[in-house]
């Protein structure tokens, strides 16, 4: 049973709490003093903020859509193509979503909107902004390619197309606000997972050569593969997201654990992110410097993961035996994969690259989850109950 403690509050403080019942009050601790900052933002106000945030930009963007096709004298708008609903969503819709995301973050940092992402630093935001821009762009491309495949030749009159465009843009703008208000390291980790897995699977599905696996995993990023830029962009975007996530976690952990070793852990993880992005930035091209750089940074990923695992007992502020043993098991799998490929030539190049990539990625996700757990250590949580006597 949790221990309960009783505290005596000054009469003025008790009156202030009762007076502001139903409102949000932030307690800022500074030099042992507590300052009550009144935030008159109730549920109705928050809904109005959200409504204004996505309805107004959506309507403005839709008006631009209508006027453009009206003056183009197009009475029939195809679902996909050069001048279509899809092309408008990938340009106007994405731009609207990015602007909404930026404005929402500015309001959060100025304290006009209460949100979990208020602890996010300005230096983290550019990477997040770029990441969401690319995610929106790729998602809209995939969405309308799928619709075109399922419903070839589909189109609408100008008014129906305008209404459909409004709905799609409104959903995009709302999702941007919803995500920004609730952005945490956990959400960033989930986004990183979706980007990598979704990008890789998308590249496999859209590749023109169904026998790509007979070459190697890196074939998906070569000029011979269809839409290879999507695969390479996925890796670059994943590296950018990972740098932002590592910095976000490091700053939060540095406030709680005063250790210089955390800085070493941070830079090792940033090196992993840089090498991950470099795999996409330098796609494999046989007989060129690109092939040399690509192979080197891909190898670096495996070596860095092994170094990180071996250094865990030294660099981590707190380390459970379960996580340490699980990490050693992952390291053993990586060593075994390398041995079965290079030592006895049992694995093909494709199998080796796929297994090494996904095993290393799984361990990184485990590490990020563990680091997030250190931020909310149950031993550091304290609860108080306030009772009022009539």
Helices and strands as residue ranges (DSSP letters): H 11-19, E 24-30, E 33-39, H 43-71, E 76-78, H 85-88, I 89-93, H 94-109, G 116-119, H 122-150, E 155-157, H 158-181, H 185-206, G 212-214, G 217-221, H 228-256, H 261-281, H 289-315, H 321-338, I 339-343, H 349-375, G 378-380
